[in-house]
Amino acid sequence: MTPLDHVTILDLTRVLSGPYCTMLLADMGARVIKIEQPRRGDDTRHWGPPFLDGESSYFLSINRNKESVTLDFKQPAGRAALEALIARADVLVENFRPGTLARLGLDYASLAPAHPRLVYCSISGFGHSGPRTGEPGYDAVMQAEGGLMSITGAADGPPYRLGVAIADIVSGMFAAQGVAMALIARERTGRGQHVDIGMLDAVAALLSYQAAIYFATGSAPGRMGNRHPTIVPYETFAAADGDFVLAVGNDEQWRRFCEVAGLGQDARWATNRQRVSRG
């Protein structure tokens, strides 16, 4: 038995953030019914190469364990079919730009009166409140605005986007967590709720200790390549037979490393604070 057995999720998402969320929920046992555009499907079906037996590897990577159906819910027949699915669903997940589904009467405020137990999850660039709510959000933009690119890359080089779409992925993870929490709350209250995920918020949450450095010092942390701002040594080093990563998490590990490496014990480097300060 899996945690979300008997939970039905209606998936109105596309591309990455929403499909990543519903994939995680499907992995937990939920039945996920993915709604796609007629004659086109999810955009990522066309992203490639590579393709595996005609299917985009990108699409396959984030849509496992789902059932797909094409449906044009702007047409009367499609709208009727969608409403029948909503009536049977425990959760609806969407990542349209805020306001798009409201114009169709498919936002949470429109659906909740008739479906009070529905958990409704929205993922968007800036959330459904605030001055920028109507703006679209793309992963690369969120990595830049959220501060990740300013701390990624060599100290003397340009900022870099991470090698995966981390803004989309972490937004999907937070959304799945929010849906799970809302389902637990529904068990107590009998009512669903609106889970509202802003990608910029999700990226800012990733800054963790980097944000704490700014709050503690008033100085924005910069790029350090593979180095760590508060732990030394914790980076990549070049050796005769290739690069290697050395990650020393505490002073006892440092002492043991020095023994194994034959470096001896130098009091100037005995504590992490000393090693960071002397850099």
C-alpha positions in Angstrom: 0.0 0.0 0.0 1.3 3.5 -0.9 0.6 6.7 0.9 -1.8 8.2 -1.7 -3.8 5.2 -2.7 -7.4 6.1 -3.5 -6.3 9.8 -4.2 -7.2 11.0 -7.7 -5.3 14.0 -9.1 -6.4 16.0 -12.1 -3.3 17.3 -13.8 -3.8 20.5 -15.9 -0.1 21.2 -16.0 2.5 21.2 -18.7 6.3 21.6 -19.3 8.2 21.0 -16.0 7.2 22.5 -12.6 3.6 21.1 -12.6 4.4 17.7 -14.2 7.3 17.3 -11.7 4.8 17.9 -8.8 2.2 15.4 -10.2 5.0 12.8 -10.9 6.0 12.9 -7.3 2.4 12.4 -6.2 2.0 9.6 -8.7 5.1 8.0 -7.2 3.3 8.1 -3.8 0.5 6.1 -5.3 -2.0 8.7 -6.5 -3.9 8.2 -9.7 -2.9 11.1 -11.9 -5.0 12.0 -15.0 -3.0 14.3 -17.2 -5.0 16.6 -19.5 -3.2 17.5 -22.7 -3.9 19.7 -25.7 -5.6 17.9 -28.7 -3.3 17.2 -31.6 -0.3 18.6 -29.8 0.0 17.3 -26.2 2.3 18.7 -23.6 5.0 21.0 -25.1 7.8 18.7 -23.9 6.6 15.8 -26.1 8.4 17.7 -28.9 11.5 18.6 -27.0 14.5 16.7 -28.4 16.3 14.8 -29.6 16.8 12.4 -28.0 13.6 10.5 -28.6 13.0 6.9 -27.4 10.7 5.0 -29.8 9.2 8.3 -30.8 8.8 9.7 -27.3 10.8 12.6 -26.0 13.2 11.6 -23.3 12.4 14.9 -21.6 8.7 14.2 -21.5 9.3 10.6 -20.2 11.5 11.9 -17.4 8.7 13.8 -15.6 5.5 12.0 -16.6 5.8 8.4 -15.4 2.9 6.7 -13.7 0.3 9.0 -15.3 -2.7 8.5 -17.5 -3.1 11.0 -20.4 -6.1 12.2 -22.2 -6.5 15.1 -24.7 -9.3 17.5 -23.9 -10.2 20.9 -25.2 -12.1 22.4 -22.2 -12.9 25.6 -24.1 -15.4 23.6 -26.1 -18.8 22.5 -24.6 -18.2 18.8 -24.8 -14.7 19.1 -23.4 -15.8 21.4 -20.7 -18.5 18.9 -19.6 -15.9 16.1 -19.6 -13.6 18.2 -17.5 -16.3 19.1 -15.0 -17.1 15.4 -14.6 -13.4 14.7 -13.9 -13.3 17.6 -11.4 -16.3 16.1 -9.5 -14.4 12.9 -9.0 -11.0 14.4 -8.2 -9.4 14.9 -4.8 -6.8 17.3 -6.2 -6.4 19.6 -9.1 -3.0 20.9 -10.1 -2.4 23.7 -12.6 0.4 26.0 -13.7 -1.3 28.5 -16.0 -0.5 32.2 -15.6 -2.7 33.6 -12.9 -6.0 34.8 -14.2 -6.2 32.4 -17.2 -8.4 29.8 -15.5 -10.4 32.4 -13.6 -11.6 33.7 -17.0 -12.9 30.2 -17.7 -14.5 29.8 -14.3 -12.0 27.1 -13.4 -10.0 28.9 -10.6 -10.2 27.8 -7.0 -12.7 30.5 -6.0 -15.1 29.4 -8.8 -14.8 25.6 -8.0 -14.7 25.5 -4.2 -18.4 26.2 -3.5 -19.5 23.2 -5.5 -16.4 21.1 -4.6 -15.5 22.0 -1.0 -13.2 19.0 -0.5 -11.1 19.8 -3.5 -7.4 20.5 -2.9 -6.4 23.0 -5.6 -2.7 23.6 -6.3 -1.4 26.5 -8.5 2.2 27.0 -9.6 3.2 30.3 -11.2 6.1 32.6 -11.5 5.2 35.0 -8.7 2.2 33.5 -7.0 -1.5 34.6 -7.1 -1.0 37.7 -5.0 1.3 40.7 -5.1 2.3 43.3 -7.7 3.8 40.8 -10.2 1.2 38.1 -10.1 0.3 38.5 -13.8 3.8 38.1 -15.1 5.0 34.8 -16.6 7.8 32.9 -15.0 10.6 30.9 -16.7 13.2 28.9 -14.9 16.3 30.8 -16.1 14.7 34.1 -15.1 13.8 32.8 -11.7 17.4 31.5 -11.2 18.6 35.0 -11.9 16.0 37.0 -10.0 16.1 34.6 -7.1 19.8 35.0 -6.5 21.1 31.5 -7.5 23.0 32.7 -10.5 24.8 35.4 -8.5 26.4 32.8 -6.3 27.1 30.2 -9.1 30.3 30.3 -11.2 33.9 31.3 -10.8 34.7 34.4 -8.7 36.2 36.2 -11.7 33.7 35.0 -14.2 30.0 35.6 -15.2 27.1 34.2 -13.3 25.9 30.7 -14.4 22.5 29.0 -14.6 22.5 25.6 -12.9 22.7 22.6 -15.2 19.2 21.6 -14.4 16.0 23.6 -14.3 16.2 23.9 -10.5 13.5 26.6 -10.2 11.0 24.5 -11.9 12.0 21.4 -10.0 12.0 22.9 -6.5 8.6 24.6 -7.2 7.2 21.2 -8.1 8.7 19.7 -4.9 7.2 22.4 -2.7 3.9 22.0 -4.6 3.8 18.2 -3.9 4.6 18.9 -0.3 1.8 21.5 -0.1 -0.7 19.1 -1.7 0.2 16.3 0.8 -0.2 18.7 3.7 -3.5 20.0 2.4 -4.8 16.4 2.1 -3.8 15.8 5.7 -5.6 19.0 6.8 -8.7 17.8 4.8 -8.8 14.7 6.9 -9.3 16.9 10.0 -11.5 19.6 8.6 -13.3 17.9 5.7 -12.4 20.9 3.5 -9.9 21.4 0.7 -7.8 24.5 0.2 -5.8 26.5 -2.3 -2.0 25.7 -2.4 -0.3 28.7 -4.0 3.3 28.2 -5.1 5.4 31.1 -6.5 8.6 30.0 -8.3 10.5 33.1 -7.1 9.5 32.2 -3.5 10.7 28.6 -4.0 14.1 29.7 -5.4 14.6 32.3 -2.6 13.9 29.5 -0.1 16.9 27.6 -1.5 19.3 30.4 -0.5 19.3 29.2 3.1 22.7 29.9 4.6 23.7 32.2 1.8 20.7 34.4 2.7 21.7 34.1 6.4 25.2 35.4 5.5 23.6 38.5 4.0 21.4 39.1 7.0 24.3 38.6 9.4 26.8 40.8 7.5 24.9 43.1 5.2 27.1 42.0 2.3 25.7 39.9 -0.6 27.5 36.6 -1.0 29.4 36.3 -4.3 30.5 33.6 -6.6 33.2 31.2 -5.2 33.4 28.5 -7.9 33.4 25.2 -6.1 34.4 26.6 -2.8 32.1 26.8 0.2 31.5 30.2 2.1 31.5 28.7 5.6 33.3 25.3 5.4 37.0 24.7 4.5 38.1 22.5 2.8 34.9 21.8 0.8 35.7 22.1 -2.9 37.3 20.6 -6.0 41.0 20.2 -6.2 43.3 19.2 -9.2 45.5 16.2 -8.8 48.0 14.4 -11.1 45.4 11.8 -12.1 42.4 14.1 -12.3 40.1 16.4 -10.3 38.7 15.3 -6.9 36.3 16.6 -4.4 37.4 17.0 -0.7 34.5 17.7 1.7 35.6 18.0 5.4 32.5 18.7 7.5 34.0 19.1 11.0 37.3 19.5 12.9 37.6 15.8 13.8 37.3 14.9 10.1 40.0 17.5 9.4 42.3 15.9 12.1 41.8 12.4 10.6 42.3 13.7 7.0 45.6 15.3 8.1 46.7 12.0 9.5 45.8 10.0 6.4 47.3 12.6 4.1 50.5 12.9 6.2 50.1 16.6 6.7 50.7 16.7 10.4 48.7 18.8 12.8 49.2 22.6 12.4 47.5 24.7 15.1 46.8 27.5 12.6 44.3 25.3 10.8 42.9 23.3 13.6 39.4 24.7 13.6 37.0 25.4 10.8 36.8 29.0 11.8 40.5 29.4 11.4 40.5 27.6 8.0 37.7 29.8 6.7 39.3 33.0 8.0 42.7 32.1 6.5 41.0 30.9 3.3 
